[in-house]
Amino acid sequence: MKYWFKLPLYTQIAIGAIIGVILGFILGENAKYIAPIGDAFLQFLKMLIIPLVITTILSGILKMNDIKSFGKVGGGFLFYLLITSLLATAIGFIVALIIQPGKGNTSFLDHGEAVETEEFSFLDHFLNMIPANIFESLTNMDMLPIIIFTIIVGLIILSIGKEKSGTVIKFIEESANIMIKMTEFVIQLAPYGILALMTNLVGTFGSNMLSAVASFILADYLAMALVFLLVYPLILKFIAKVNPFQFYKNIYPSILFAFTTSTSSATIPVSLRVMKRNVGVSEKTSGFTVPFGATANMDGMAVALGVISVFATNLYNIELTIGLFLQIIFLGLILSLGAAGVRGAGIIFSMILLETLGLPLELVPVLAAVWPIIDMGHTTVNVTGDLTGTTVVARKTGDFDETVFYQKNNNIDINK
C-alpha cells in the first residue's frame, strides 16, 4: 500500500481506469453493483462545481488588482488571453467536427438519459444568460447566468478599488484557496471512483467506447498541434516580430518541464528564469504575466472543451447548431480562464461544461480515464501560450532585450 500512495495521482487514476475496464469485461451487467461507489464520487464533484467556479473566476479577475493600475501590461496580456482562448476553443471544435469522435456510437443513446434540444433563438439565449434571480440559478445549477453574475461582481470590485474592498478581496482569495484544497481532497478519491465508473461503463456499454475514445484523443492532440505549431508561431512572427524557431529553442526548458510535470503552476519558477535569461524579458513584465497566465490562461483546456463538446453531442446524437457553437466558444473562454491552478481541473471543468450544456454526466469517467494521456499536451500548450503572450506584451511595451533573445547557446542551466 505504501508503494500505491507514493505513485502520482494521474498514475493511480490510469491504473484504476485500466482495472475498471478489465472488471467491466469480466462482470458485464453485474458491474452495476459497484456503480454506487462511482456515483458517490460524481456527487462529490457536483458538490464542488458552483463554489469552485465562483471563487476561481473571481480570484482570477481580482489578480488584476484594479482597473487603472492594470494598464498596458495587464490590458494587453488579457486581450491576448481572450483571443487565444477563443481561437483554441474554435480550433478544437473544428478539428473535432472533421474527425467526428464518437460518431455512430449508439451505446450512450441506448443507456443514457434522453437529451432534447430546443430551437435556438439568439435573443432568448442572450436574455437567459442574464440572471433574473441568482438564487434560482444557483438552485438549478444554471451555470451561464452564474458565470455572468460572477464576472460582473468581479469587475465591480475592481472598479471600487482594493483599498475600499480589501476585506471582500481577502475573503474571495481565501475562499478560492479553500475550494482548491477541497478539490484536491476530492480528486484524491478519483482512482477509486473512476475504477467503479469505468467498470460500470464498460459492463454497460461494452467495447464500442474504446474506438470512440481513441478518435477523441487523436482530435485533441491534432487541435493542440495546430495551436502550438501554427497559432503561436504566427503571433510571434507577425505581432511580436521575433523568430518563432528561436523562441521555441529559447523556451525549451519550460516546455520540457511542463510536459513532464503536467502542472502549469509548478512551471512558474522555470518560466521566470527562462524569460529573463533566454528570451530577454525582465521581471517587470514576466513577474505579472507568467503567474497570472498560470492562473488565468489554459489554451490547452480550451482546445479540449471544444473537442469534448463535439464528442458529447455525437454520443448523444445532438444537432450542432450555430447557437450551440457560440455557447461552447463562450464557455471555452470563461472556463479556460478560471481553470488553471486547480489540480484535477480537467475532470471538474469538463463536468461543468456538460452540466452547462444540459448533457448527462456518464461521459465523465471516460474523460477522467484519458486525461492523464492528454493533460501533458494541455499543460505544454498552456505554458507556451503564457510565454508567447509575455513576449508579445514585452515587445509592445519596450521591455524586450533582442540581444539576449538571439544570443548563441542561451539554453543555460536555469537552476543556477
TORMI-482181 format. One record per residue (C-alpha): x negated, y negated, z; residue number from 1. Coordinates in steps of 0.02 Angstrom, whole numbers, plus 50000, padded with zeros to 5 digits. Layout:
<sites>
<site <X; Y; Z>; NUM>
...
</sites>
This chain:
<sites>
<site <50000; 50000; 50000>; 1>
<site <49854; 49882; 50035>; 2>
<site <49798; 49902; 49854>; 3>
<site <49975; 49861; 49794>; 4>
<site <49986; 49698; 49890>; 5>
<site <49814; 49645; 49827>; 6>
<site <49874; 49654; 49647>; 7>
<site <49925; 49490; 49562>; 8>
<site <50113; 49461; 49563>; 9>
<site <50130; 49473; 49373>; 10>
<site <50039; 49640; 49378>; 11>
<site <50162; 49701; 49509>; 12>
<site <50308; 49640; 49401>; 13>
<site <50237; 49728; 49248>; 14>
<site <50215; 49890; 49344>; 15>
<site <50390; 49875; 49416>; 16>
<site <50462; 49846; 49242>; 17>
<site <50370; 49998; 49171>; 18>
<site <50429; 50110; 49314>; 19>
<site <50605; 50041; 49289>; 20>
<site <50603; 50086; 49103>; 21>
<site <50545; 50263; 49143>; 22>
<site <50675; 50285; 49281>; 23>
<site <50809; 50215; 49165>; 24>
<site <50775; 50351; 49036>; 25>
<site <50771; 50484; 49172>; 26>
<site <50926; 50431; 49269>; 27>
<site <51034; 50374; 49124>; 28>
<site <51205; 50321; 49185>; 29>
<site <51156; 50366; 49364>; 30>
<site <51045; 50213; 49363>; 31>
<site <51197; 50113; 49417>; 32>
<site <51171; 50174; 49596>; 33>
<site <51014; 50069; 49618>; 34>
<site <51086; 49921; 49523>; 35>
<site <51139; 49830; 49685>; 36>
<site <50956; 49801; 49727>; 37>
<site <50934; 49707; 49564>; 38>
<site <51099; 49616; 49588>; 39>
<site <51039; 49554; 49757>; 40>
<site <50881; 49486; 49675>; 41>
<site <50986; 49393; 49546>; 42>
<site <51091; 49319; 49686>; 43>
<site <50933; 49252; 49769>; 44>
<site <50881; 49174; 49603>; 45>
<site <51052; 49094; 49579>; 46>
<site <51038; 49025; 49756>; 47>
<site <50884; 48927; 49701>; 48>
<site <50949; 48853; 49539>; 49>
<site <51036; 48691; 49592>; 50>
<site <50920; 48633; 49733>; 51>
<site <50765; 48680; 49632>; 52>
<site <50823; 48586; 49477>; 53>
<site <50871; 48430; 49575>; 54>
<site <50713; 48420; 49681>; 55>
<site <50586; 48462; 49546>; 56>
<site <50659; 48343; 49416>; 57>
<site <50671; 48203; 49545>; 58>
<site <50495; 48238; 49606>; 59>
<site <50429; 48234; 49428>; 60>
<site <50513; 48067; 49393>; 61>
<site <50453; 47990; 49556>; 62>
<site <50272; 48035; 49521>; 63>
<site <50279; 47881; 49409>; 64>
<site <50280; 47778; 49571>; 65>
<site <50378; 47631; 49499>; 66>
<site <50434; 47571; 49329>; 67>
<site <50324; 47414; 49321>; 68>
<site <50161; 47493; 49378>; 69>
<site <50189; 47641; 49263>; 70>
<site <50126; 47528; 49123>; 71>
<site <50039; 47578; 48964>; 72>
<site <49961; 47740; 49026>; 73>
<site <50118; 47811; 49104>; 74>
<site <50237; 47749; 48970>; 75>
<site <50127; 47810; 48828>; 76>
<site <50099; 47979; 48907>; 77>
<site <50283; 48003; 48948>; 78>
<site <50331; 47959; 48769>; 79>
<site <50204; 48088; 48709>; 80>
<site <50279; 48220; 48827>; 81>
<site <50455; 48185; 48765>; 82>
<site <50406; 48201; 48582>; 83>
<site <50301; 48359; 48601>; 84>
<site <50431; 48443; 48711>; 85>
<site <50566; 48408; 48582>; 86>
<site <50453; 48472; 48442>; 87>
<site <50405; 48628; 48541>; 88>
<site <50587; 48672; 48577>; 89>
<site <50637; 48642; 48396>; 90>
<site <50491; 48748; 48331>; 91>
<site <50535; 48890; 48449>; 92>
<site <50715; 48880; 48393>; 93>
<site <50673; 48875; 48207>; 94>
<site <50545; 49017; 48214>; 95>
<site <50671; 49123; 48309>; 96>
<site <50803; 49084; 48177>; 97>
<site <50684; 49152; 48045>; 98>
<site <50632; 49309; 48140>; 99>
<site <50804; 49334; 48221>; 100>
<site <50751; 49430; 48379>; 101>
<site <50892; 49539; 48444>; 102>
<site <50993; 49527; 48284>; 103>
<site <51101; 49680; 48256>; 104>
<site <51081; 49744; 48435>; 105>
<site <51258; 49776; 48494>; 106>
<site <51220; 49857; 48661>; 107>
<site <51245; 49695; 48757>; 108>
<site <51411; 49667; 48669>; 109>
<site <51467; 49840; 48723>; 110>
<site <51421; 49818; 48905>; 111>
<site <51401; 49633; 48942>; 112>
<site <51528; 49501; 48984>; 113>
<site <51633; 49429; 48847>; 114>
<site <51566; 49264; 48783>; 115>
<site <51675; 49142; 48690>; 116>
<site <51626; 48979; 48608>; 117>
<site <51737; 48829; 48580>; 118>
<site <51743; 48717; 48428>; 119>
<site <51613; 48582; 48453>; 120>
<site <51660; 48400; 48473>; 121>
<site <51512; 48283; 48493>; 122>
<site <51616; 48153; 48586>; 123>
<site <51688; 48280; 48708>; 124>
<site <51517; 48358; 48730>; 125>
<site <51440; 48188; 48770>; 126>
<site <51579; 48142; 48891>; 127>
<site <51566; 48311; 48979>; 128>
<site <51382; 48276; 49013>; 129>
<site <51432; 48128; 49122>; 130>
<site <51477; 48194; 49296>; 131>
<site <51651; 48128; 49338>; 132>
<site <51639; 48221; 49504>; 133>
<site <51464; 48277; 49550>; 134>
<site <51528; 48387; 49691>; 135>
<site <51640; 48480; 49568>; 136>
<site <51490; 48502; 49452>; 137>
<site <51388; 48570; 49598>; 138>
<site <51525; 48691; 49646>; 139>
<site <51546; 48755; 49468>; 140>
<site <51358; 48758; 49433>; 141>
<site <51390; 48644; 49284>; 142>
<site <51207; 48608; 49252>; 143>
<site <51210; 48472; 49118>; 144>
<site <51306; 48345; 49224>; 145>
<site <51196; 48389; 49373>; 146>
<site <51038; 48359; 49270>; 147>
<site <51105; 48192; 49202>; 148>
<site <51154; 48136; 49378>; 149>
<site <50981; 48184; 49444>; 150>
<site <50892; 48086; 49307>; 151>
<site <50999; 47931; 49341>; 152>
<site <50963; 47942; 49528>; 153>
<site <50776; 47959; 49494>; 154>
<site <50773; 47806; 49381>; 155>
<site <50873; 47703; 49507>; 156>
<site <50750; 47748; 49646>; 157>
<site <50606; 47695; 49532>; 158>
<site <50692; 47529; 49495>; 159>
<site <50717; 47495; 49681>; 160>
<site <50532; 47519; 49714>; 161>
<site <50428; 47629; 49827>; 162>
<site <50424; 47507; 49973>; 163>
<site <50613; 47497; 49989>; 164>
<site <50647; 47682; 49957>; 165>
<site <50494; 47761; 50037>; 166>
<site <50597; 47866; 50157>; 167>
<site <50703; 47937; 50016>; 168>
<site <50550; 47973; 49909>; 169>
<site <50464; 48062; 50054>; 170>
<site <50620; 48165; 50084>; 171>
<site <50629; 48214; 49899>; 172>
<site <50445; 48261; 49891>; 173>
<site <50457; 48366; 50048>; 174>
<site <50619; 48446; 49985>; 175>
<site <50532; 48490; 49821>; 176>
<site <50389; 48569; 49918>; 177>
<site <50514; 48670; 50021>; 178>
<site <50605; 48730; 49866>; 179>
<site <50442; 48777; 49780>; 180>
<site <50392; 48875; 49935>; 181>
<site <50562; 48960; 49941>; 182>
<site <50545; 49000; 49756>; 183>
<site <50376; 49080; 49787>; 184>
<site <50454; 49185; 49926>; 185>
<site <50598; 49245; 49817>; 186>
<site <50481; 49281; 49671>; 187>
<site <50381; 49396; 49786>; 188>
<site <50535; 49509; 49779>; 189>
<site <50530; 49511; 49589>; 190>
<site <50436; 49678; 49565>; 191>
<site <50571; 49771; 49661>; 192>
<site <50718; 49676; 49591>; 193>
<site <50651; 49693; 49413>; 194>
<site <50621; 49880; 49439>; 195>
<site <50804; 49903; 49487>; 196>
<site <50868; 49789; 49349>; 197>
<site <50764; 49872; 49214>; 198>
<site <50816; 50044; 49274>; 199>
<site <50999; 49997; 49259>; 200>
<site <50969; 49904; 49095>; 201>
<site <50882; 50050; 49008>; 202>
<site <51003; 50176; 49084>; 203>
<site <51148; 50073; 49017>; 204>
<site <51084; 50008; 48850>; 205>
<site <50959; 50142; 48801>; 206>
<site <50803; 50113; 48695>; 207>
<site <50880; 49991; 48571>; 208>
<site <50822; 49846; 48679>; 209>
<site <50637; 49887; 48654>; 210>
<site <50634; 49837; 48470>; 211>
<site <50730; 49678; 48511>; 212>
<site <50602; 49634; 48646>; 213>
<site <50457; 49662; 48525>; 214>
<site <50533; 49540; 48400>; 215>
<site <50561; 49415; 48541>; 216>
<site <50377; 49421; 48592>; 217>
<site <50325; 49402; 48410>; 218>
<site <50436; 49250; 48384>; 219>
<site <50374; 49169; 48544>; 220>
<site <50189; 49188; 48502>; 221>
<site <50213; 49131; 48322>; 222>
<site <50302; 48974; 48382>; 223>
<site <50165; 48941; 48510>; 224>
<site <50033; 48964; 48375>; 225>
<site <50118; 48831; 48268>; 226>
<site <50116; 48707; 48412>; 227>
<site <49936; 48749; 48458>; 228>
<site <49864; 48756; 48282>; 229>
<site <49972; 48630; 48190>; 230>
<site <50062; 48504; 48303>; 231>
<site <49919; 48460; 48420>; 232>
<site <49785; 48452; 48283>; 233>
<site <49895; 48334; 48180>; 234>
<site <49921; 48223; 48332>; 235>
<site <49734; 48222; 48367>; 236>
<site <49689; 48187; 48185>; 237>
<site <49814; 48051; 48142>; 238>
<site <49859; 47971; 48310>; 239>
<site <49706; 47995; 48421>; 240>
<site <49595; 47990; 48265>; 241>
<site <49472; 48120; 48329>; 242>
<site <49409; 48283; 48254>; 243>
<site <49529; 48422; 48310>; 244>
<site <49394; 48558; 48292>; 245>
<site <49275; 48458; 48403>; 246>
<site <49416; 48429; 48527>; 247>
<site <49456; 48614; 48544>; 248>
<site <49271; 48652; 48561>; 249>
<site <49257; 48522; 48700>; 250>
<site <49407; 48583; 48800>; 251>
<site <49369; 48768; 48779>; 252>
<site <49333; 48791; 48967>; 253>
<site <49509; 48730; 49010>; 254>
<site <49588; 48839; 48876>; 255>
<site <49497; 48994; 48940>; 256>
<site <49540; 48955; 49122>; 257>
<site <49723; 48925; 49081>; 258>
<site <49738; 49085; 48979>; 259>
<site <49659; 49195; 49112>; 260>
<site <49750; 49121; 49263>; 261>
<site <49921; 49080; 49185>; 262>
<site <49929; 48931; 49304>; 263>
<site <49934; 48750; 49245>; 264>
<site <49911; 48678; 49419>; 265>
<site <49756; 48783; 49456>; 266>
<site <49676; 48718; 49295>; 267>
<site <49684; 48535; 49352>; 268>
<site <49508; 48526; 49429>; 269>
<site <49431; 48608; 49275>; 270>
<site <49526; 48493; 49157>; 271>
<site <49474; 48335; 49251>; 272>
<site <49290; 48384; 49233>; 273>
<site <49313; 48432; 49050>; 274>
<site <49397; 48268; 49006>; 275>
<site <49259; 48166; 49088>; 276>
<site <49104; 48265; 49037>; 277>
<site <49155; 48342; 48871>; 278>
<site <49290; 48228; 48798>; 279>
<site <49237; 48059; 48865>; 280>
<site <49395; 48006; 48958>; 281>
<site <49372; 47929; 49130>; 282>
<site <49472; 47973; 49285>; 283>
<site <49563; 47807; 49269>; 284>
<site <49668; 47891; 49136>; 285>
<site <49645; 48078; 49165>; 286>
<site <49669; 48057; 49353>; 287>
<site <49851; 48017; 49316>; 288>
<site <49891; 48110; 49156>; 289>
<site <49815; 48280; 49198>; 290>
<site <49902; 48306; 49367>; 291>
<site <50063; 48228; 49303>; 292>
<site <50057; 48337; 49147>; 293>
<site <50031; 48494; 49253>; 294>
<site <50190; 48447; 49346>; 295>
<site <50298; 48372; 49210>; 296>
<site <50243; 48448; 49045>; 297>
<site <50274; 48625; 48986>; 298>
<site <50275; 48635; 48797>; 299>
<site <50248; 48823; 48811>; 300>
<site <50407; 48836; 48914>; 301>
<site <50496; 48726; 48787>; 302>
<site <50447; 48846; 48647>; 303>
<site <50510; 48993; 48749>; 304>
<site <50677; 48910; 48786>; 305>
<site <50706; 48885; 48600>; 306>
<site <50666; 49068; 48564>; 307>
<site <50768; 49132; 48712>; 308>
<site <50920; 49033; 48654>; 309>
<site <50921; 49119; 48484>; 310>
<site <50879; 49287; 48563>; 311>
<site <51026; 49273; 48684>; 312>
<site <51151; 49212; 48555>; 313>
<site <51101; 49355; 48438>; 314>
<site <51127; 49484; 48576>; 315>
<site <51299; 49414; 48613>; 316>
<site <51343; 49377; 48431>; 317>
<site <51373; 49192; 48461>; 318>
<site <51379; 49072; 48315>; 319>
<site <51238; 48944; 48319>; 320>
<site <51320; 48776; 48287>; 321>
<site <51238; 48605; 48272>; 322>
<site <51312; 48562; 48441>; 323>
<site <51234; 48713; 48524>; 324>
<site <51068; 48670; 48440>; 325>
<site <51072; 48492; 48509>; 326>
<site <51115; 48557; 48682>; 327>
<site <50970; 48681; 48676>; 328>
<site <50849; 48544; 48621>; 329>
<site <50905; 48433; 48764>; 330>
<site <50890; 48575; 48889>; 331>
<site <50719; 48620; 48822>; 332>
<site <50663; 48441; 48850>; 333>
<site <50733; 48421; 49026>; 334>
<site <50693; 48594; 49093>; 335>
<site <50518; 48594; 49023>; 336>
<site <50487; 48427; 49109>; 337>
<site <50539; 48500; 49276>; 338>
<site <50469; 48675; 49273>; 339>
<site <50281; 48658; 49293>; 340>
<site <50201; 48691; 49461>; 341>
<site <50335; 48816; 49511>; 342>
<site <50273; 48994; 49524>; 343>
<site <50389; 49109; 49427>; 344>
<site <50462; 48959; 49337>; 345>
<site <50487; 49056; 49176>; 346>
<site <50608; 49179; 49254>; 347>
<site <50706; 49048; 49350>; 348>
<site <50718; 48915; 49216>; 349>
<site <50767; 49044; 49086>; 350>
<site <50907; 49090; 49204>; 351>
<site <50955; 48906; 49217>; 352>
<site <50960; 48898; 49026>; 353>
<site <51076; 49049; 49014>; 354>
<site <51186; 48983; 49154>; 355>
<site <51200; 48812; 49072>; 356>
<site <51245; 48886; 48903>; 357>
<site <51376; 48995; 48986>; 358>
<site <51289; 49159; 48943>; 359>
<site <51288; 49314; 49054>; 360>
<site <51130; 49348; 49154>; 361>
<site <51099; 49529; 49101>; 362>
<site <50955; 49463; 48995>; 363>
<site <50857; 49400; 49147>; 364>
<site <50768; 49565; 49189>; 365>
<site <50713; 49584; 49007>; 366>
<site <50637; 49409; 49008>; 367>
<site <50557; 49439; 49178>; 368>
<site <50479; 49601; 49116>; 369>
<site <50396; 49521; 48964>; 370>
<site <50349; 49356; 49048>; 371>
<site <50175; 49414; 49103>; 372>
<site <50139; 49451; 48919>; 373>
<site <50194; 49283; 48853>; 374>
<site <50151; 49171; 49000>; 375>
<site <49965; 49172; 48959>; 376>
<site <50006; 49090; 48794>; 377>
<site <50129; 48969; 48875>; 378>
<site <50001; 48907; 49001>; 379>
<site <49869; 48886; 48866>; 380>
<site <49989; 48780; 48763>; 381>
<site <50040; 48680; 48918>; 382>
<site <49861; 48635; 48965>; 383>
<site <49809; 48599; 48785>; 384>
<site <49958; 48484; 48769>; 385>
<site <49911; 48390; 48928>; 386>
<site <49733; 48362; 48868>; 387>
<site <49791; 48312; 48693>; 388>
<site <49908; 48182; 48769>; 389>
<site <49771; 48119; 48885>; 390>
<site <49656; 48093; 48736>; 391>
<site <49791; 48001; 48638>; 392>
<site <49827; 47883; 48784>; 393>
<site <49641; 47855; 48819>; 394>
<site <49610; 47815; 48635>; 395>
<site <49752; 47689; 48632>; 396>
<site <49700; 47605; 48795>; 397>
<site <49514; 47598; 48758>; 398>
<site <49466; 47723; 48893>; 399>
<site <49375; 47840; 48773>; 400>
<site <49188; 47868; 48751>; 401>
<site <49160; 47927; 48573>; 402>
<site <48976; 47961; 48608>; 403>
<site <49021; 48089; 48743>; 404>
<site <49155; 48166; 48632>; 405>
<site <49035; 48200; 48487>; 406>
<site <48878; 48240; 48587>; 407>
<site <48794; 48406; 48550>; 408>
<site <48800; 48551; 48673>; 409>
<site <48933; 48466; 48776>; 410>
<site <49009; 48627; 48842>; 411>
<site <48910; 48605; 49003>; 412>
<site <48936; 48701; 49163>; 413>
<site <49093; 48619; 49231>; 414>
<site <49063; 48686; 49405>; 415>
<site <48905; 48583; 49432>; 416>
</sites>
